[in-house]
Amino acid sequence: MNDSRDRIITPLTGDLLRGALDLERTARGGLLPHRLPAAARARFDGDEELARAESQPSGVRVVFRTRATVVELGLLRTVVGYRGVPPAPDGAYDLHIDGEPAGRTTASGGNVVLVDLADGSRETFPGRIGRVRFDGLPGREKDVEIWLPYTETAELIDLRTDAPVTAVAPSGRRVWLHHGSSISHGSAAAGSATAWPALAAAAADVELVNLSLAGNALLDPFTARALRDTPADLISVKIGINLVNRDLMRLRAFGPAVHGFLDTIREGRPATPLLVVSPVLCPAHEDTPGPAAPDFRDGKVEFTALGDPAESASGKLTLSVVRAELARIVAERAASDPYLFHLDGRALYGEADHAELPLPDRLHPDDAAHRRMGERFGAFAFGPGGPFAAVGGGSSDR
């Protein structure tokens, strides 16, 4: 069975997908994973950046059991580029066998959306369906996971193998639901499987649902409702950097918005361990408000904070201000909420880490820093005495 035309073709169905909150059946019969439900997507009001972020399948994986030695995933990817800027590397598709990394490749073909940074206009260049192929796999029964990339949308067409495929029964592991910004989404990690939440989840043996939205961790009510309505045993929310680098709100609005976000989650998950994480170190925004702007030079991008530090006195947000407010809010709420916890993000990536592993674009940690953050989060949250160490009351809230 060397010819792909002789493979067993398995349509993609929901029982073969993990980590998505919604699956959209497309006109060509494919399956498009979404990380926000349809009710939330109806509130986007044409925000193309948010639509792109939630459809980029960070943490979503195709999961099945098989004896196959060859696995091919047919898909139509969509990548976004910027006029005059070199294209970003192709997204990584990571193969895991029985929970262990076993290969990495990229997809070919697909649609390209080019954005003009001068006026925001877009032009789409349609492409062909491509395939992701892994071969030389062990011929025994095994659980196979293909982690989809965080950098591109992937409409899944079919699965082709040289042996039958069956769905993997739910593991019974605790479900960890995490929401954050581009760093939690995966930005600058080698792939979704090595983004810090994925690494922490693997080390703790929990099932990850990554609801992180690059550029869009903005305390949106529809995101809070998605967190509220998604079955989970553990929840964490990483808040702050997008509010600062978008210059979205002032201090007067920030506190009530955080309270409202947490109140909504607690409406459906009153006893689920809930960890609030403040931003990791980002020198550009520690004491300088946003907005942030990208600066493209010599094929590289760096982000610059455009605000005036003096403006924080009149209510503009900086990371220092955000951290202090989050610590205060969580401490006050925790007095009557024993399942609410706080983590200063600088415990994941701080001054010493920046000296050793500086932010390549002045905003996002690199792959090595993601690994360090995953280890530290795992030790804090899932280690002895940590907020996620015990089962807690999450399952009773479902």
BELTA-V329677 format. One record per pair of residues at least 12 apart in sequence whose ideal C-beta (glycine too) atoms are under 8 Angstrom apart, sorted by sequence separation. I is the first residue (numbers start at 1). J is the second residue. If there is no record, write none. Layout:
<<I:J> <I:J>>
This chain:
<<22:34> <79:91> <92:104> <93:105> <112:124> <113:125> <134:146> <184:196> <198:210> <211:223> <262:274> <292:304> <330:342> <357:369> <20:33> <21:34> <22:35> <41:54> <92:105> <93:106> <111:124> <112:125> <183:196> <184:197> <197:210> <292:305> <293:306> <17:31> <19:33> <20:34> <21:35> <22:36> <40:54> <77:91> <92:106> <93:107> <111:125> <132:146> <262:276> <291:305> <292:306> <20:35> <21:36> <22:37> <91:106> <111:126> <112:127> <195:210> <197:212> <211:226> <290:305> <291:306> <327:342> <357:372> <17:33> <19:35> <21:37> <22:38> <90:106> <91:107> <111:127> <211:227> <289:305> <290:306> <291:307> <326:342> <349:365> <353:369> <14:31> <90:107> <110:127> <180:197> <288:305> <290:307> <327:344> <11:29> <12:30> <13:31> <36:54> <109:127> <110:128> <192:210> <289:307> <12:31> <22:41> <35:54> <109:128> <178:197> <211:230> <239:258> <284:303> <288:307> <289:308> <353:372> <34:54> <35:55> <73:93> <109:129> <110:130> <219:239> <284:304> <285:305> <288:308> <289:309> <349:369> <34:55> <35:56> <109:130> <176:197> <209:230> <217:238> <284:305> <288:309> <323:344> <33:55> <35:57> <108:130> <217:239> <239:261> <287:309> <289:311> <323:345> <32:55> <35:58> <107:130> <108:131> <209:232> <217:240> <289:312> <323:346> <349:372> <33:57> <35:59> <71:95> <107:131> <139:163> <217:241> <218:242> <219:243> <237:261> <348:372> <349:373> <35:60> <107:132> <143:168> <176:201> <185:210> <217:242> <218:243> <237:262> <287:312> <348:373> <106:132> <184:210> <186:212> <212:238> <216:242> <217:243> <33:60> <105:132> <185:212> <187:214> <206:233> <215:242> <289:316> <290:317> <52:80> <105:133> <129:157> <176:204> <184:212> <185:213> <206:234> <218:246> <237:265> <289:317> <348:376> <105:134> <131:160> <183:212> <185:214> <289:318> <347:376> <348:377> <77:107> <176:206> <178:208> <182:212> <218:248> <235:265> <288:318> <79:110> <81:112> <83:114> <103:134> <175:206> <176:207> <178:209> <181:212> <215:246> <287:318> <75:107> <77:109> <78:110> <79:111> <80:112> <81:113> <82:114> <83:115> <85:117> <102:134> <173:205> <174:206> <175:207> <176:208> <177:209> <178:210> <179:211> <180:212> <181:213> <182:214> <286:318> <287:319> <76:109> <77:110> <78:111> <79:112> <80:113> <81:114> <82:115> <83:116> <84:117> <173:206> <174:207> <176:209> <178:211> <179:212> <181:214> <182:215> <184:217> <285:318> <286:319> <287:320> <347:380> <76:110> <77:111> <78:112> <79:113> <80:114> <81:115> <82:116> <83:117> <173:207> <175:209> <177:211> <178:212> <179:213> <181:215> <235:269> <285:319> <286:320> <343:377> <61:96> <75:110> <76:111> <78:113> <80:115> <82:117> <102:137> <150:185> <151:186> <181:216> <244:279> <150:186> <171:207> <181:217> <224:260> <228:264> <20:57> <150:187> <180:217> <224:261> <227:264> <228:265> <232:269> <235:272> <237:274> <239:276> <282:319> <343:380> <19:57> <179:217> <219:257> <223:261> <227:265> <228:266> <234:272> <235:273> <236:274> <237:275> <239:277> <240:278> <241:279> <281:319> <343:381> <93:132> <95:134> <150:189> <219:258> <221:260> <225:264> <228:267> <229:268> <233:272> <234:273> <235:274> <236:275> <237:276> <238:277> <239:278> <240:279> <241:280> <19:59> <20:60> <97:137> <221:261> <224:264> <228:268> <232:272> <233:273> <235:275> <236:276> <237:277> <238:278> <239:279> <245:285> <279:319> <19:60> <97:138> <150:191> <219:260> <224:265> <228:269> <234:275> <236:277> <238:279> <241:282> <244:285> <278:319> <18:60> <19:61> <110:152> <149:191> <150:192> <219:261> <227:269> <247:289> <17:60> <18:61> <149:192> <221:264> <247:290> <279:322> <17:61> <98:142> <99:143> <147:191> <148:192> <179:223> <241:285> <246:290> <247:291> <278:322> <279:323> <17:62> <18:63> <30:75> <97:142> <98:143> <107:152> <147:192> <150:195> <244:289> <245:290> <246:291> <278:323> <16:62> <17:63> <30:76> <97:143> <99:145> <147:193> <244:290> <245:291> <246:292> <341:387> <16:63> <97:144> <107:154> <245:292> <16:64> <28:76> <96:144> <97:145> <179:227> <244:292> <278:326> <95:144> <96:145> <278:327> <12:62> <77:127> <95:145> <96:146> <177:227> <276:326> <76:127> <95:146> <96:147> <147:198> <76:128> <94:146> <95:147> <76:129> <77:130> <93:146> <94:147> <177:230> <276:329> <339:392> <10:64> <75:129> <76:130> <93:147> <184:238> <276:330> <339:393> <74:129> <75:130> <92:147> <93:148> <177:232> <183:238> <74:130> <75:131> <93:149> <175:231> <176:232> <179:235> <180:236> <74:131> <75:132> <91:148> <92:149> <175:232> <176:233> <177:234> <178:235> <179:236> <180:237> <181:238> <73:131> <91:149> <175:233> <176:234> <177:235> <178:236> <179:237> <180:238> <183:241> <245:303> <303:361> <304:362> <72:131> <73:132> <90:149> <91:150> <174:233> <175:234> <176:235> <177:236> <178:237> <179:238> <180:239> <181:240> <302:361> <303:362> <72:132> <73:133> <91:151> <174:234> <176:236> <178:238> <181:241> <182:242> <245:305> <247:307> <301:361> <302:362> <303:363> <72:133> <91:152> <181:242> <300:361> <71:133> <72:134> <89:151> <90:152> <7:70> <70:133> <71:134> <88:151> <252:315> <254:317> <274:337> <70:134> <71:135> <150:214> <250:314> <251:315> <276:340> <278:342> <281:345> <7:72> <70:135> <250:315> <251:316> <274:339> <276:341> <277:342> <278:343> <280:345> <281:346> <69:135> <71:137> <250:316> <251:317> <273:339> <274:340> <275:341> <276:342> <277:343> <278:344> <279:345> <280:346> <69:136> <70:137> <250:317> <258:325> <262:329> <272:339> <274:341> <275:342> <276:343> <278:345> <4:72> <69:137> <249:317> <254:322> <258:326> <271:339> <273:341> <275:343> <277:345> <278:346> <280:348> <281:349> <1:70> <68:137> <69:138> <247:316> <280:349> <281:350> <69:139> <247:317> <251:321> <255:325> <259:329> <280:350> <281:351> <254:325> <258:329> <262:333> <266:337> <277:348> <283:354> <292:363> <67:139> <79:151> <80:152> <281:353> <67:140> <71:144> <73:146> <79:152> <244:317> <281:354> <48:122> <67:141> <78:152> <243:317> <244:318> <251:325> <255:329> <259:333> <66:141> <67:142> <71:146> <77:152> <78:153> <244:319> <65:141> <66:142> <68:144> <77:153> <283:359> <65:142> <77:154> <78:155> <240:317> <282:359> <65:143> <66:144> <76:154> <77:155> <241:319> <244:322> <262:340> <284:362> <64:143> <65:144> <75:154> <76:155> <240:319> <243:322> <283:362> <284:363> <63:143> <64:144> <75:155> <282:362> <63:144> <75:156> <76:157> <282:363> <62:144> <63:145> <74:156> <75:157> <240:322> <62:145> <63:146> <73:156> <74:157> <239:322> <240:323> <61:145> <62:146> <74:158> <61:146> <73:158> <74:159> <280:365> <61:147> <62:148> <73:159> <74:160> <104:190> <240:326> <60:147> <61:148> <72:159> <73:160> <104:191> <239:326> <59:147> <60:148> <71:159> <72:160> <71:160> <72:161> <58:148> <71:161> <57:148> <59:150> <70:161> <57:149> <58:150> <70:162> <101:193> <56:149> <57:150> <68:161> <69:162> <280:373> <56:150> <62:156> <68:162> <69:163> <56:151> <64:159> <66:161> <68:163> <56:152> <57:153> <67:163> <56:153> <57:154> <62:159> <66:163> <67:164> <68:165> <94:191> <96:193> <180:277> <183:280> <55:153> <66:164> <92:190> <93:191> <94:192> <66:165> <92:191> <94:193> <65:165> <66:166> <91:191> <92:192> <94:194> <52:153> <64:165> <65:166> <92:193> <64:166> <65:167> <64:167> <65:168> <99:202> <63:167> <64:168> <63:168> <240:345> <275:381> <238:345> <275:387> <275:388> <273:387> <33:148> <273:388> <245:363> <273:392> <272:392> <273:393> <32:153> <33:154> <271:392> <272:393> <273:394> <32:154> <271:393> <272:394> <32:155> <33:156> <271:394> <31:155> <32:156> <30:155> <31:156> <269:394> <271:396> <272:397> <30:156> <271:397> <4:131> <18:145> <28:155> <30:157> <58:185> <270:397> <29:157> <58:186> <269:397> <26:155> <28:157> <56:185> <268:397> <61:192> <53:185> <60:192> <59:192> <58:192> <57:192> <59:195> <58:195> <59:197> <17:156> <59:198> <16:159> <12:156> <12:157> <236:381> <12:158> <11:158> <12:159> <10:158> <11:159> <9:158> <10:159> <16:165> <59:208> <9:159> <10:160> <59:209> <60:210> <9:160> <10:161> <16:167> <59:210> <8:160> <15:167> <58:210> <196:348> <7:160> <8:161> <59:212> <7:161> <8:162> <58:212> <234:388> <7:162> <8:163> <10:165> <4:160> <6:162> <8:164> <8:165> <56:214> <233:391> <234:392> <54:213> <233:392> <235:394> <53:213> <234:394> <1:162> <53:214> <233:394> <53:215> <54:216> <232:394> <233:395> <50:213> <53:216> <50:215> <49:215> <50:216> <49:216> <231:398> <199:370> <203:374> <188:360> <199:371> <203:375> <188:361> <194:367> <196:370> <200:374> <204:378> <35:210> <36:211> <195:370> <196:371> <199:374> <200:375> <203:378> <35:211> <188:364> <194:370> <198:374> <199:375> <206:382> <36:213> <43:220> <117:294> <187:364> <188:365> <189:366> <190:367> <194:371> <196:373> <197:374> <200:377> <204:381> <35:213> <43:221> <188:366> <189:367> <196:374> <200:378> <204:382> <43:222> <117:296> <188:367> <195:374> <199:378> <203:382> <197:377> <182:363> <183:364> <188:369> <189:370> <196:377> <200:381> <40:222> <182:364> <183:365> <188:370> <200:382> <206:388> <39:222> <40:223> <186:370> <204:388> <40:225> <36:222> <39:225> <40:226> <36:223> <183:370> <21:209> <18:207> <19:208> <37:226> <19:209> <21:211> <36:226> <19:210> <37:229> <21:226> <21:230> <85:296> <84:296> <176:388> <86:299> <82:296> <85:299> <85:301> <174:391> <175:394> <174:394>>
